[in-house]
Amino acid sequence: MTFFIDTSGFLSILDADDESHPRAKAKWEDLISKGATLVCSNYILVETFALIQHHIGMEAVRAFQEDIVPLITIEWVNEPIHQTGVMSMLAADKKRLSLTDCISFNMMRRLGIKSAFAFDRHFKEQGFEFIP
């Protein structure tokens, strides 16, 4: 089974103070033990690195890079994917819907991924299964 993992999913796994941490950690361990394919974009990684560094610290950044990133299939955003994301974001015309979100939704549709490991309600609004 293949899942797209969002920044919100990564943060909930790493931040023990996050209210979703216990659920996220349990689901993460379950997916890893079952050999699930976990996919994200390089834009998700950039966003995640910045938020981890700012909110949790460099030790967590190091743990993320060494322990989690090697388990992820990274889909690289090129210019056409970026432009499609920008057009989607502008068409949606929502203040809280980011470029990274729009690229994620387009990427999931293109790759045929129906489930997101995320705590961002936008995935559910876009019709994706929302786990955990």
Backbone torsions as a table, in degrees:
resi	resn	phi	psi	omega
1	MET	NA	146.3	-177.9
2	THR	-117.4	136.0	-180.0
3	PHE	-130.3	142.2	171.9
4	PHE	-92.0	132.1	179.9
5	ILE	-110.5	129.2	-176.8
6	ASP	-97.5	163.7	175.3
7	THR	-52.8	-41.3	-179.6
8	SER	-61.7	-34.1	176.3
9	GLY	-68.6	-46.1	178.1
10	PHE	-60.0	-45.1	-178.2
11	LEU	-63.1	-39.7	-178.9
12	SER	-69.4	-27.7	176.4
13	ILE	-71.1	-41.6	-172.0
14	LEU	-86.7	-29.0	-173.6
15	ASP	-94.9	101.0	-178.8
16	ALA	-61.6	-19.9	178.7
17	ASP	-84.5	-10.6	-179.8
18	ASP	-70.3	134.7	-178.4
19	GLU	-62.1	-23.9	179.8
20	SER	-90.5	-3.0	-174.6
21	HIS	-53.7	-49.9	-177.8
22	PRO	-59.1	-44.3	178.2
23	ARG	-65.0	-44.5	-177.5
24	ALA	-64.5	-44.9	-179.0
25	LYS	-62.5	-44.0	179.2
26	ALA	-62.7	-44.2	-180.0
27	LYS	-67.3	-41.1	177.8
28	TRP	-57.7	-49.8	-179.2
29	GLU	-62.0	-38.2	177.4
30	ASP	-63.4	-47.2	-179.5
31	LEU	-63.4	-43.1	179.9
32	ILE	-63.9	-44.8	-178.4
33	SER	-64.9	-28.0	179.5
34	LYS	-89.9	0.5	178.1
35	GLY	71.5	28.6	178.4
36	ALA	-63.1	149.3	174.0
37	THR	-88.6	124.6	-179.4
38	LEU	-113.5	124.6	-173.4
39	VAL	-121.1	141.9	168.0
40	CYS	-150.3	169.2	177.8
41	SER	-94.8	163.3	174.7
42	ASN	-65.0	-25.0	176.2
43	TYR	-66.9	-38.6	175.6
44	ILE	-61.2	-42.4	-179.9
45	LEU	-63.4	-43.5	178.8
46	VAL	-60.2	-47.1	179.5
47	GLU	-61.7	-43.6	-178.1
48	THR	-66.4	-46.2	178.2
49	PHE	-56.2	-45.9	-177.9
50	ALA	-63.3	-44.4	-178.5
51	LEU	-69.8	-40.2	177.3
52	ILE	-62.3	-46.6	-179.7
53	GLN	-58.6	-44.8	-176.3
54	HIS	-72.2	-43.0	-171.8
55	HIS	-95.0	-29.1	-174.6
56	ILE	-115.0	-42.2	177.2
57	GLY	124.6	171.9	-174.3
58	MET	-67.8	-30.6	177.6
59	GLU	-61.9	-39.6	177.9
60	ALA	-69.3	-35.2	176.1
61	VAL	-61.3	-46.0	179.6
62	ARG	-61.5	-44.9	178.3
63	ALA	-61.9	-41.6	178.2
64	PHE	-60.1	-49.6	-178.6
65	GLN	-63.5	-42.1	-174.0
66	GLU	-83.9	-34.2	-171.6
67	ASP	-105.0	-29.1	-173.7
68	ILE	-106.6	-47.9	-176.6
69	VAL	-54.5	-40.1	179.1
70	PRO	-62.0	-16.8	-179.0
71	LEU	-90.5	-3.1	-172.3
72	ILE	-106.5	140.7	169.2
73	THR	-88.2	120.9	-176.9
74	ILE	-98.9	124.6	172.9
75	GLU	-98.3	123.3	-174.5
76	TRP	-89.1	131.0	179.6
77	VAL	-81.1	121.0	175.8
78	ASN	-103.4	-176.6	-176.1
79	GLU	-61.2	-46.2	179.0
80	PRO	-62.1	-39.1	178.2
81	ILE	-65.5	-41.1	178.1
82	HIS	-61.2	-47.6	-178.4
83	GLN	-63.3	-39.2	176.9
84	THR	-63.0	-40.8	177.1
85	GLY	-62.6	-42.3	178.3
86	VAL	-62.2	-45.0	179.5
87	MET	-62.4	-40.5	178.6
88	SER	-64.2	-42.2	-179.8
89	MET	-63.9	-45.4	-179.8
90	LEU	-66.1	-38.2	179.3
91	ALA	-67.1	-37.4	-180.0
92	ALA	-68.4	-34.4	175.5
93	ASP	53.4	45.9	178.8
94	LYS	-119.0	129.6	-176.2
95	LYS	-58.8	-38.6	-174.0
96	ARG	-97.3	9.9	176.9
97	LEU	-100.8	110.8	-172.1
98	SER	-85.2	165.5	174.0
99	LEU	-59.4	-42.6	179.3
100	THR	-61.4	-41.0	176.2
101	ASP	-58.9	-50.0	-177.0
102	CYS	-62.7	-40.0	176.4
103	ILE	-64.0	-40.6	178.7
104	SER	-60.7	-46.7	-179.0
105	PHE	-62.1	-45.5	179.6
106	ASN	-63.3	-40.9	-179.8
107	MET	-65.1	-43.4	178.8
108	MET	-60.9	-43.9	179.1
109	ARG	-63.6	-44.5	-179.3
110	ARG	-62.4	-37.4	-177.9
111	LEU	-89.5	-5.3	-179.8
112	GLY	73.2	27.0	179.1
113	ILE	-90.3	126.1	-175.1
114	LYS	-105.3	-11.3	-175.1
115	SER	-121.9	137.0	178.9
116	ALA	-118.7	130.8	170.5
117	PHE	-86.1	95.9	-170.6
118	ALA	-158.1	158.6	173.1
119	PHE	-120.9	18.2	179.1
120	ASP	-97.5	115.7	-175.5
121	ARG	-59.9	-19.2	-179.3
122	HIS	-60.9	-30.7	178.9
123	PHE	-64.0	-43.9	178.7
124	LYS	-65.4	-41.8	178.5
125	GLU	-60.0	-29.5	-179.3
126	GLN	-86.4	1.5	175.4
127	GLY	93.2	10.7	178.9
128	PHE	-90.3	149.6	172.6
129	GLU	-68.5	141.0	-169.7
130	PHE	-117.3	111.9	177.1
131	ILE	-124.4	155.2	0.7
132	PRO	-79.8	NA	NA
